[in-house]
Amino acid sequence: METAQIQPMTKKDYYLSLLAGFLIGLLLLPVLKAAKPDLYEKTFIAIIPFFLIGTPLGIAIAHRIGKKISAIWQIAKFAVIGVLNTLVDLGTLSLLIFLFRRLLGIEAGNVIFPLMGITLYSIYKSASFIAANVNSYYWNKYWTFDHNFKEKTRAEFLQFFGVSVVGFLVNVTVASVVFKSVTPFAGFNSDQWGLIGAAAGSILGLVWNFVGYKFIVFKK
């Protein structure tokens, strides 16, 4: 069991966990409204307060546990940023689709490079992936791994982006292999098995990202 000492929680930790909780709640609102309108109508008032309170509380609990298992402290911050990052990705994608459809009448499914089969959706998704990675880079650099060496920012971002791309490929590859090559068992249907494959890909992708960020990008 890892027992290395960690620093006490600082004002920076409290303020950033509050900000992360607020942003998670705020960004979740349009996603929830689009995905689950009925649930949105019942819960929208409580969503921001829930994350505004719950995120710092969860971080404080993780810090206490981290006094005995120090990796838990970084993993907890990484998990919070992972949720925020996912919502930045989805939010950017949704915003681009909405703006181009409403303002210019352009549908996301329109093909722009027929020979390659590339649609506008692919461009939107690439843009949202980059936006999410920029967001993730700064949060992980200055909070999760508390890395403050400004002179390395450019090189670090390239490394960060490379690790993230590999993590994305791990995610997609594992999900595809599980879905296509492993026969469903325990009574799961194909749709449920697809979700299990996606979960397996996400877990392994996140493990790779955490290890890559900690020991390659932000190593001390």
Accessible surface in RSA format (square Angstrom, percent):
REM  Atomic radii and reference values for relative SASA: ProtOr
REM  Chains: A
REM  Algorithm: Lee & Richards
REM  Probe-radius: 1.40
REM  Slices: 20
REM RES _ NUM      All-atoms   Total-Side   Main-Chain    Non-polar    All polar
REM                ABS   REL    ABS   REL    ABS   REL    ABS   REL    ABS   REL
RES MET A   1   181.78  94.1  98.86  65.4  82.92 197.4  96.33  81.9  85.45 113.2
RES GLU A   2    87.52  50.2  74.26  56.2  13.27  31.6  38.84  75.1  48.68  39.7
RES THR A   3    89.49  63.6  79.68  80.8   9.81  23.4  46.43  62.4  43.06  65.1
RES ALA A   4    56.84  52.3  42.62  65.8  14.22  32.3  54.60  76.9   2.25   5.9
RES GLN A   5   164.09  91.8 136.71  99.9  27.38  65.2  62.98 134.0 101.11  76.7
RES ILE A   6    35.28  20.1  13.11   9.8  22.18  53.5  18.33  13.2  16.96  46.0
RES GLN A   7   143.43  80.2 138.67 101.3   4.76  11.3  56.01 119.2  87.42  66.3
RES PRO A   8    96.65  70.4  91.41  83.3   5.25  19.1  94.48  78.0   2.17  13.5
RES MET A   9    31.99  16.6  10.29   6.8  21.71  51.7   7.23   6.1  24.76  32.8
RES THR A  10    67.73  48.2  61.49  62.3   6.24  14.9  64.74  87.0   2.99   4.5
RES LYS A  11   152.08  74.2 147.30  90.4   4.78  11.4  91.39  82.3  60.68  64.6
RES LYS A  12    79.49  38.8  70.81  43.4   8.68  20.7  66.13  59.5  13.36  14.2
RES ASP A  13    13.23   9.3  13.23  13.2   0.00   0.0   0.00   0.0  13.23  13.2
RES TYR A  14   100.89  47.1 100.89  57.4   0.00   0.0  66.82  50.2  34.07  42.0
RES TYR A  15   136.90  63.9 131.90  75.0   5.00  13.0  97.87  73.5  39.02  48.1
RES LEU A  16    41.29  23.0  41.29  29.5   0.00   0.0  41.29  29.0   0.00   0.0
RES SER A  17     0.00   0.0   0.00   0.0   0.00   0.0   0.00   0.0   0.00   0.0
RES LEU A  18    72.49  40.4  72.07  51.6   0.42   1.0  72.34  50.8   0.15   0.4
RES LEU A  19    81.10  45.2  76.60  54.8   4.49  11.3  80.60  56.6   0.50   1.3
RES ALA A  20     0.00   0.0   0.00   0.0   0.00   0.0   0.00   0.0   0.00   0.0
RES GLY A  21     0.00   0.0   0.00   N/A   0.00   0.0   0.00   0.0   0.00   0.0
RES PHE A  22    78.76  39.4  78.76  48.8   0.00   0.0  78.76  47.8   0.00   0.0
RES LEU A  23    48.70  27.1  48.70  34.8   0.00   0.0  48.70  34.2   0.00   0.0
RES ILE A  24     6.36   3.6   6.36   4.7   0.00   0.0   6.36   4.6   0.00   0.0
RES GLY A  25     0.00   0.0   0.00   N/A   0.00   0.0   0.00   0.0   0.00   0.0
RES LEU A  26    76.16  42.4  73.67  52.7   2.49   6.2  73.67  51.7   2.49   6.7
RES LEU A  27    46.36  25.8  45.68  32.7   0.68   1.7  45.95  32.3   0.41   1.1
RES LEU A  28    42.65  23.8  42.65  30.5   0.00   0.0  42.65  30.0   0.00   0.0
RES LEU A  29    31.50  17.5  31.41  22.5   0.09   0.2  31.50  22.1   0.00   0.0
RES PRO A  30    78.03  56.9  67.19  61.2  10.85  39.4  72.48  59.8   5.55  34.5
RES VAL A  31    34.98  23.0  29.39  26.6   5.59  13.5  34.35  29.8   0.63   1.7
RES LEU A  32    23.52  13.1  22.39  16.0   1.13   2.8  23.52  16.5   0.00   0.0
RES LYS A  33   114.78  56.0 111.24  68.3   3.53   8.4  57.22  51.5  57.56  61.3
RES ALA A  34    87.78  80.7  52.45  80.9  35.34  80.4  63.03  88.8  24.75  65.6
RES ALA A  35    69.78  64.2  40.35  62.3  29.43  67.0  50.42  71.0  19.37  51.3
RES LYS A  36   125.78  61.4 124.28  76.3   1.50   3.6  68.18  61.4  57.60  61.4
RES PRO A  37    75.42  55.0  74.91  68.3   0.51   1.8  75.40  62.3   0.02   0.1
RES ASP A  38   111.35  78.0 108.28 107.8   3.07   7.3  30.03  70.7  81.33  81.1
RES LEU A  39    85.27  47.5  82.20  58.8   3.07   7.7  83.91  58.9   1.36   3.7
RES TYR A  40    35.20  16.4  35.20  20.0   0.00   0.0   7.13   5.4  28.07  34.6
RES GLU A  41   111.67  64.1  95.46  72.2  16.21  38.6  39.82  77.0  71.85  58.7
RES LYS A  42   171.58  83.7 132.73  81.4  38.85  92.5  84.78  76.3  86.80  92.5
RES THR A  43    44.46  31.6  41.87  42.4   2.59   6.2  43.40  58.3   1.05   1.6
RES PHE A  44    80.50  40.3  75.09  46.5   5.40  14.1  75.09  45.5   5.40  15.5
RES ILE A  45   136.61  77.7 123.95  92.3  12.66  30.5 129.43  93.2   7.18  19.5
RES ALA A  46    58.92  54.2  55.28  85.3   3.64   8.3  58.48  82.4   0.44   1.2
RES ILE A  47    13.68   7.8  11.29   8.4   2.39   5.8  13.68   9.8   0.00   0.0
RES ILE A  48    38.53  21.9  38.53  28.7   0.00   0.0  38.53  27.7   0.00   0.0
RES PRO A  49    62.97  45.9  61.62  56.2   1.35   4.9  62.97  52.0   0.00   0.0
RES PHE A  50   133.58  66.8 124.80  77.3   8.78  22.8 132.52  80.3   1.06   3.0
RES PHE A  51    49.23  24.6  49.20  30.5   0.03   0.1  49.23  29.8   0.00   0.0
RES LEU A  52    61.64  34.3  60.28  43.1   1.36   3.4  60.28  42.3   1.36   3.7
RES ILE A  53   120.99  68.8 114.92  85.6   6.07  14.6 118.92  85.6   2.07   5.6
RES GLY A  54    28.15  34.7   0.00   N/A  28.15  34.7  20.40  56.0   7.75  17.4
RES THR A  55    14.18  10.1   5.25   5.3   8.92  21.3   8.14  10.9   6.04   9.1
RES PRO A  56    17.41  12.7  16.16  14.7   1.25   4.5  16.67  13.8   0.73   4.6
RES LEU A  57   104.66  58.3 100.00  71.5   4.66  11.7 104.06  73.1   0.60   1.6
RES GLY A  58    35.57  43.9   0.00   N/A  35.57  43.9  29.91  82.1   5.66  12.7
RES ILE A  59     1.67   0.9   1.19   0.9   0.48   1.1   1.21   0.9   0.46   1.3
RES ALA A  60    27.79  25.5  26.56  41.0   1.23   2.8  26.57  37.4   1.22   3.2
RES ILE A  61    89.73  51.1  89.49  66.7   0.24   0.6  89.65  64.6   0.08   0.2
RES ALA A  62     8.65   8.0   7.11  11.0   1.54   3.5   8.47  11.9   0.18   0.5
RES HIS A  63     9.91   5.4   9.91   6.9   0.00   0.0   4.33   4.5   5.58   6.5
RES ARG A  64   170.62  71.6 161.79  82.5   8.84  21.0  47.94  65.5 122.69  74.4
RES ILE A  65    83.37  47.4  77.38  57.6   5.99  14.4  83.37  60.0   0.00   0.0
RES GLY A  66     0.02   0.0   0.00   N/A   0.02   0.0   0.00   0.0   0.02   0.0
RES LYS A  67   113.93  55.6 101.02  62.0  12.91  30.7  57.63  51.9  56.31  60.0
RES LYS A  68   145.62  71.0 143.47  88.0   2.16   5.1  93.27  84.0  52.35  55.8
RES ILE A  69    59.94  34.1  59.94  44.7   0.00   0.0  59.94  43.2   0.00   0.0
RES SER A  70    12.81  10.8   9.59  12.8   3.22   7.4   6.30  13.4   6.51   9.1
RES ALA A  71    32.08  29.5  27.31  42.1   4.77  10.9  32.08  45.2   0.00   0.0
RES ILE A  72    52.69  30.0  52.67  39.2   0.02   0.1  52.67  37.9   0.02   0.1
RES TRP A  73    21.97   8.8  21.97  10.6   0.00   0.0   9.54   5.1  12.43  20.2
RES GLN A  74    35.39  19.8  35.39  25.9   0.00   0.0   9.92  21.1  25.47  19.3
RES ILE A  75    78.23  44.5  78.15  58.2   0.08   0.2  78.15  56.3   0.08   0.2
RES ALA A  76    20.06  18.4  12.45  19.2   7.61  17.3  19.25  27.1   0.81   2.1
RES LYS A  77     9.80   4.8   9.80   6.0   0.00   0.0   0.00   0.0   9.80  10.4
RES PHE A  78    20.15  10.1  19.84  12.3   0.31   0.8  19.84  12.0   0.31   0.9
RES ALA A  79    53.96  49.6  45.25  69.8   8.71  19.8  52.43  73.8   1.53   4.1
RES VAL A  80    23.93  15.7  21.45  19.4   2.48   6.0  23.85  20.7   0.08   0.2
RES ILE A  81     1.44   0.8   1.44   1.1   0.00   0.0   1.44   1.0   0.00   0.0
RES GLY A  82    21.89  27.0   0.00   N/A  21.89  27.0  19.44  53.3   2.46   5.5
RES VAL A  83    74.34  48.9  70.60  63.9   3.74   9.0  73.57  63.9   0.77   2.1
RES LEU A  84     0.80   0.4   0.80   0.6   0.00   0.0   0.80   0.6   0.00   0.0
RES ASN A  85    31.84  22.0  31.79  30.7   0.05   0.1   1.42   3.4  30.42  29.4
RES THR A  86    74.87  53.3  70.02  71.0   4.85  11.6  48.52  65.2  26.35  39.8
RES LEU A  87    11.32   6.3  11.32   8.1   0.00   0.0  11.32   7.9   0.00   0.0
RES VAL A  88    26.99  17.8  24.76  22.4   2.23   5.4  26.77  23.3   0.22   0.6
RES ASP A  89    25.17  17.6  25.17  25.1   0.00   0.0   3.06   7.2  22.11  22.0
RES LEU A  90    71.37  39.7  71.11  50.9   0.26   0.7  71.20  50.0   0.17   0.4
RES GLY A  91    18.76  23.1   0.00   N/A  18.76  23.1  14.50  39.8   4.26   9.5
RES THR A  92    33.66  23.9  28.99  29.4   4.67  11.1  20.02  26.9  13.63  20.6
RES LEU A  93    17.22   9.6  17.22  12.3   0.00   0.0  17.22  12.1   0.00   0.0
RES SER A  94    63.42  53.6  56.61  75.6   6.81  15.7  35.55  75.7  27.87  39.1
RES LEU A  95    97.92  54.5  93.88  67.2   4.04  10.2  97.60  68.5   0.32   0.9
RES LEU A  96    38.49  21.4  38.49  27.5   0.00   0.0  38.49  27.0   0.00   0.0
RES ILE A  97    38.02  21.6  37.03  27.6   0.99   2.4  37.56  27.0   0.47   1.3
RES PHE A  98    87.30  43.7  87.13  54.0   0.17   0.4  87.22  52.9   0.08   0.2
RES LEU A  99    64.15  35.7  63.38  45.3   0.77   1.9  63.71  44.7   0.44   1.2
RES PHE A 100    67.66  33.9  66.88  41.4   0.78   2.0  67.66  41.0   0.00   0.0
RES ARG A 101    91.17  38.3  84.24  42.9   6.94  16.5  24.80  33.9  66.38  40.2
RES ARG A 102   160.37  67.3 130.30  66.4  30.08  71.6  34.84  47.6 125.53  76.1
RES LEU A 103   132.76  73.9 102.18  73.1  30.58  76.9 104.75  73.6  28.02  75.4
RES LEU A 104   115.90  64.5  86.59  61.9  29.31  73.7  92.67  65.1  23.23  62.5
RES GLY A 105    58.95  72.7   0.00   N/A  58.95  72.7  28.90  79.3  30.05  67.3
RES ILE A 106    51.89  29.5  50.99  38.0   0.90   2.2  51.17  36.8   0.72   1.9
RES GLU A 107    88.62  50.9  88.43  66.9   0.19   0.5  43.57  84.3  45.05  36.8
RES ALA A 108    16.74  15.4  13.87  21.4   2.87   6.5  13.87  19.5   2.87   7.6
RES GLY A 109    54.74  67.5   0.00   N/A  54.74  67.5  36.07  99.0  18.67  41.8
RES ASN A 110    68.82  47.5  62.53  60.4   6.29  15.1  18.09  43.5  50.73  49.0
RES VAL A 111    83.21  54.8  55.89  50.6  27.32  65.8  55.89  48.6  27.32  74.1
RES ILE A 112    65.47  37.3  41.48  30.9  23.99  57.8  47.00  33.8  18.47  50.1
RES PHE A 113   105.77  52.9 104.41  64.7   1.37   3.6 105.77  64.1   0.00   0.0
RES PRO A 114   105.21  76.7  84.69  77.2  20.52  74.6  86.49  71.4  18.72 116.3
RES LEU A 115   186.13 103.7 149.80 107.2  36.33  91.3 153.43 107.8  32.70  88.0
RES MET A 116   140.61  72.8 107.52  71.2  33.09  78.8  88.30  75.1  52.31  69.3
RES GLY A 117    50.56  62.3   0.00   N/A  50.56  62.3  27.15  74.5  23.40  52.4
RES ILE A 118    42.02  23.9  41.10  30.6   0.92   2.2  42.02  30.3   0.00   0.0
RES THR A 119    30.77  21.9  30.77  31.2   0.00   0.0  24.79  33.3   5.98   9.0
RES LEU A 120    25.50  14.2  25.50  18.2   0.00   0.0  25.50  17.9   0.00   0.0
RES TYR A 121    96.99  45.3  96.99  55.2   0.00   0.0  69.07  51.9  27.92  34.4
RES SER A 122    45.32  38.3  39.49  52.7   5.83  13.4  22.36  47.6  22.96  32.2
RES ILE A 123    78.88  44.9  78.26  58.3   0.62   1.5  78.26  56.4   0.62   1.7
RES TYR A 124     6.03   2.8   5.86   3.3   0.18   0.5   6.02   4.5   0.01   0.0
RES LYS A 125    63.34  30.9  63.33  38.9   0.01   0.0  57.63  51.9   5.71   6.1
RES SER A 126    60.79  51.4  54.25  72.4   6.54  15.1  31.63  67.4  29.15  40.8
RES ALA A 127    41.64  38.3  32.55  50.2   9.09  20.7  37.44  52.7   4.20  11.1
RES SER A 128     0.00   0.0   0.00   0.0   0.00   0.0   0.00   0.0   0.00   0.0
RES PHE A 129    43.34  21.7  43.34  26.8   0.00   0.0  43.34  26.3   0.00   0.0
RES ILE A 130    87.31  49.7  87.31  65.0   0.00   0.0  87.31  62.9   0.00   0.0
RES ALA A 131    35.78  32.9  25.22  38.9  10.56  24.0  32.24  45.4   3.55   9.4
RES ALA A 132     2.66   2.4   2.66   4.1   0.00   0.0   2.66   3.7   0.00   0.0
RES ASN A 133     6.67   4.6   6.66   6.4   0.01   0.0   0.23   0.6   6.44   6.2
RES VAL A 134    59.05  38.9  59.05  53.5   0.00   0.0  59.05  51.3   0.00   0.0
RES ASN A 135    31.17  21.5  22.65  21.9   8.52  20.5  15.53  37.4  15.64  15.1
RES SER A 136     7.62   6.4   7.62  10.2   0.00   0.0   1.27   2.7   6.36   8.9
RES TYR A 137     0.48   0.2   0.48   0.3   0.00   0.0   0.48   0.4   0.00   0.0
RES TYR A 138    99.88  46.6  97.69  55.6   2.19   5.7  63.78  47.9  36.10  44.5
RES TRP A 139    30.39  12.2  25.70  12.4   4.69  11.0  17.76   9.5  12.63  20.5
RES ASN A 140     1.11   0.8   1.11   1.1   0.00   0.0   0.00   0.0   1.11   1.1
RES LYS A 141     0.00   0.0   0.00   0.0   0.00   0.0   0.00   0.0   0.00   0.0
RES TYR A 142    63.18  29.5  63.18  35.9   0.00   0.0  51.68  38.8  11.49  14.2
RES TRP A 143     3.07   1.2   1.68   0.8   1.40   3.3   1.83   1.0   1.25   2.0
RES THR A 144     1.53   1.1   0.00   0.0   1.53   3.6   0.00   0.0   1.53   2.3
RES PHE A 145     4.58   2.3   3.59   2.2   0.99   2.6   3.84   2.3   0.73   2.1
RES ASP A 146    68.69  48.1  63.01  62.7   5.68  13.4  16.58  39.0  52.10  52.0
RES HIS A 147     2.00   1.1   1.95   1.4   0.05   0.1   2.00   2.1   0.00   0.0
RES ASN A 148    84.80  58.5  69.79  67.4  15.01  36.1  31.25  75.2  53.55  51.8
RES PHE A 149   103.85  52.0 102.24  63.3   1.61   4.2 103.85  63.0   0.00   0.0
RES LYS A 150   159.62  77.9 148.80  91.3  10.82  25.8  91.38  82.2  68.24  72.7
RES GLU A 151   144.02  82.7 101.88  77.1  42.14 100.3  69.89 135.2  74.13  60.5
RES LYS A 152    83.39  40.7  80.69  49.5   2.70   6.4  54.06  48.7  29.33  31.2
RES THR A 153    35.15  25.0  34.91  35.4   0.24   0.6  30.78  41.3   4.37   6.6
RES ARG A 154   212.95  89.4 206.20 105.1   6.75  16.1  80.69 110.3 132.26  80.2
RES ALA A 155    56.60  52.0  49.58  76.5   7.02  16.0  54.06  76.1   2.54   6.7
RES GLU A 156     0.05   0.0   0.05   0.0   0.00   0.0   0.05   0.1   0.00   0.0
RES PHE A 157    53.26  26.6  53.26  33.0   0.00   0.0  53.26  32.3   0.00   0.0
RES LEU A 158   131.45  73.2 122.69  87.8   8.76  22.0 123.07  86.4   8.38  22.6
RES GLN A 159    78.97  44.2  69.86  51.1   9.11  21.7  27.90  59.4  51.06  38.7
RES PHE A 160     0.00   0.0   0.00   0.0   0.00   0.0   0.00   0.0   0.00   0.0
RES PHE A 161    60.63  30.3  60.63  37.6   0.00   0.0  60.63  36.8   0.00   0.0
RES GLY A 162    33.44  41.2   0.00   N/A  33.44  41.2  32.40  88.9   1.04   2.3
RES VAL A 163     9.84   6.5   7.82   7.1   2.02   4.9   8.67   7.5   1.17   3.2
RES SER A 164     7.41   6.3   5.01   6.7   2.40   5.5   4.91  10.5   2.49   3.5
RES VAL A 165    50.44  33.2  50.40  45.6   0.04   0.1  50.44  43.8   0.00   0.0
RES VAL A 166    63.49  41.8  63.49  57.5   0.00   0.0  63.49  55.2   0.00   0.0
RES GLY A 167     1.78   2.2   0.00   N/A   1.78   2.2   1.07   2.9   0.71   1.6
RES PHE A 168   100.88  50.5  94.59  58.6   6.29  16.4  99.66  60.4   1.22   3.5
RES LEU A 169    98.33  54.8  97.73  69.9   0.60   1.5  98.21  69.0   0.12   0.3
RES VAL A 170    43.90  28.9  40.26  36.4   3.65   8.8  43.74  38.0   0.16   0.4
RES ASN A 171    46.05  31.8  46.05  44.5   0.00   0.0   1.96   4.7  44.09  42.6
RES VAL A 172    70.29  46.3  67.64  61.2   2.65   6.4  70.20  61.0   0.09   0.3
RES THR A 173    77.55  55.2  73.43  74.4   4.12   9.8  54.81  73.6  22.74  34.4
RES VAL A 174    30.95  20.4  28.98  26.2   1.97   4.7  30.95  26.9   0.00   0.0
RES ALA A 175    20.43  18.8  18.97  29.3   1.45   3.3  19.25  27.1   1.17   3.1
RES SER A 176    41.67  35.2  36.37  48.5   5.31  12.2  21.77  46.4  19.90  27.9
RES VAL A 177    75.97  50.0  74.77  67.7   1.20   2.9  75.94  66.0   0.03   0.1
RES VAL A 178    27.32  18.0  27.32  24.7   0.00   0.0  27.32  23.7   0.00   0.0
RES PHE A 179    97.95  49.0  85.09  52.7  12.86  33.5  85.09  51.6  12.86  36.8
RES LYS A 180   167.50  81.7 129.28  79.3  38.21  91.0  80.44  72.4  87.06  92.7
RES SER A 181    85.14  71.9  48.58  64.8  36.56  84.2  30.52  65.0  54.62  76.5
RES VAL A 182    63.37  41.7  57.28  51.9   6.10  14.7  61.13  53.1   2.24   6.1
RES THR A 183   109.89  78.2  98.35  99.7  11.54  27.5  66.02  88.7  43.86  66.3
RES PRO A 184    55.68  40.6  39.47  36.0  16.21  58.9  39.63  32.7  16.05  99.7
RES PHE A 185   127.33  63.7 119.83  74.2   7.50  19.5 127.33  77.2   0.00   0.0
RES ALA A 186    85.05  78.2  33.30  51.4  51.75 117.7  54.62  76.9  30.43  80.6
RES GLY A 187    79.93  98.6   0.00   N/A  79.93  98.6  43.20 118.6  36.73  82.3
RES PHE A 188    80.35  40.2  67.70  41.9  12.65  32.9  67.95  41.2  12.40  35.5
RES ASN A 189    82.36  56.8  73.21  70.7   9.15  22.0  41.71 100.4  40.64  39.3
RES SER A 190    69.22  58.5  63.04  84.1   6.18  14.2  36.76  78.3  32.46  45.5
RES ASP A 191   114.16  80.0 104.59 104.1   9.57  22.6  32.03  75.4  82.13  81.9
RES GLN A 192    81.52  45.6  80.21  58.6   1.31   3.1  23.08  49.1  58.44  44.3
RES TRP A 193     8.85   3.6   8.85   4.3   0.00   0.0   8.85   4.7   0.00   0.0
RES GLY A 194    23.23  28.7   0.00   N/A  23.23  28.7  15.57  42.7   7.66  17.2
RES LEU A 195   130.67  72.8 125.64  89.9   5.03  12.7 126.47  88.8   4.19  11.3
RES ILE A 196    58.67  33.4  56.31  41.9   2.36   5.7  58.08  41.8   0.59   1.6
RES GLY A 197     0.00   0.0   0.00   N/A   0.00   0.0   0.00   0.0   0.00   0.0
RES ALA A 198    45.24  41.6  43.86  67.7   1.38   3.1  44.96  63.3   0.28   0.7
RES ALA A 199    50.51  46.4  42.46  65.5   8.05  18.3  49.99  70.4   0.53   1.4
RES ALA A 200    30.19  27.8  24.30  37.5   5.90  13.4  29.63  41.7   0.56   1.5
RES GLY A 201     0.00   0.0   0.00   N/A   0.00   0.0   0.00   0.0   0.00   0.0
RES SER A 202    45.09  38.1  44.19  59.0   0.91   2.1  22.04  46.9  23.06  32.3
RES ILE A 203   106.54  60.6 105.35  78.5   1.19   2.9 106.40  76.6   0.15   0.4
RES LEU A 204    86.96  48.4  84.24  60.3   2.71   6.8  84.24  59.2   2.71   7.3
RES GLY A 205     2.78   3.4   0.00   N/A   2.78   3.4   2.78   7.6   0.00   0.0
RES LEU A 206    88.60  49.3  87.14  62.3   1.46   3.7  87.14  61.2   1.46   3.9
RES VAL A 207    82.70  54.4  78.09  70.7   4.61  11.1  82.70  71.9   0.00   0.0
RES TRP A 208    80.40  32.3  76.51  37.0   3.89   9.1  80.17  42.7   0.23   0.4
RES ASN A 209    23.98  16.5  23.98  23.2   0.00   0.0   0.01   0.0  23.97  23.2
RES PHE A 210    27.94  14.0  27.94  17.3   0.00   0.0  27.94  16.9   0.00   0.0
RES VAL A 211    65.28  43.0  65.26  59.1   0.02   0.1  65.26  56.7   0.02   0.1
RES GLY A 212     0.25   0.3   0.00   N/A   0.25   0.3   0.25   0.7   0.00   0.0
RES TYR A 213     8.05   3.8   8.05   4.6   0.00   0.0   2.10   1.6   5.95   7.3
RES LYS A 214    63.83  31.1  59.88  36.7   3.95   9.4  32.42  29.2  31.41  33.5
RES PHE A 215   119.78  59.9 109.03  67.5  10.75  28.0 109.25  66.2  10.53  30.1
RES ILE A 216    79.22  45.1  73.67  54.9   5.55  13.4  75.29  54.2   3.92  10.6
RES VAL A 217     0.75   0.5   0.00   0.0   0.75   1.8   0.00   0.0   0.75   2.0
RES PHE A 218     3.85   1.9   0.00   0.0   3.85  10.0   0.00   0.0   3.85  11.0
RES LYS A 219   128.28  62.6 119.55  73.4   8.73  20.8  65.61  59.1  62.67  66.8
RES LYS A 220   176.50  86.1  97.59  59.9  78.91 187.9 100.98  90.9  75.52  80.4
END  Absolute sums over single chains surface
CHAIN  1 A    13486.7      11730.2       1756.6       9909.8       3576.9
END  Absolute sums over all chains
TOTAL         13486.7      11730.2       1756.6       9909.8       3576.9
